[in-house]
Amino acid sequence: CFMRGLMVLALLLGLLGGWFQPAWAMVNPTELGEAVTAIEQLDQMRVGLASTLEGRAQEPTLETFQQVCAPVGRRSKEIGQTHGWQVRQVALKYRNPNHRPQNTREEQALAEFQEHPDVQAFWQQDDQAVYYFRRIDVQTSCLACHGPKEARPAFVKNNYPQDLAYDFRVGDLRGMYEVVIPQKPAGS
């Protein structure tokens, strides 16, 4: 499954390459591959932890959040620190204001995923960095906290008065992971 994902990513990179203007000569393919692998493992962690919510009769609590969602955030920070990258979760319908888009690049990447639901990931670059984007789709288990607005758990209603992350359905675009890999000077 993972290898199939890498092959699909490679195909998409090849097909979309001209539109996103990558320059293979400037991109370190090993580092980009490490980013792809790290984010795929992060998303598998997210899906696995969230699957523990399926079939539960009790409402999710803050403790549930700390067991299911918080580890993904911690792991994304660890990935960034280990590699010298910036790793973020970004969404238009966010719960945590830190996850809102911070620039036009992030808004455009989310729009690309919204317009093309078959695109799983893509990358682009400028003279500052390589940017890797990977979609996050809503799974059945996500609906325990991200389903109908009125059905949100009490801890969400109480702790996130500006919450926008509700009324999702299975398969919807929940958001994306963004990895920012700083460009290294030529010859380094």
PyMOL commands that set and color helices and strands:
alter all, ss='L'
color gray80, all
select helices_A, chain A and resi 2-20+29-51+62-68+70-83+97-99+104-115+140-146+149-151+154-159
alter helices_A, ss='H'
color red, helices_A
select strands_A, chain A and resi 86-90+121-125+129-137+173-182
alter strands_A, ss='S'
color yellow, strands_A
deselect
rebuild
show_as cartoon
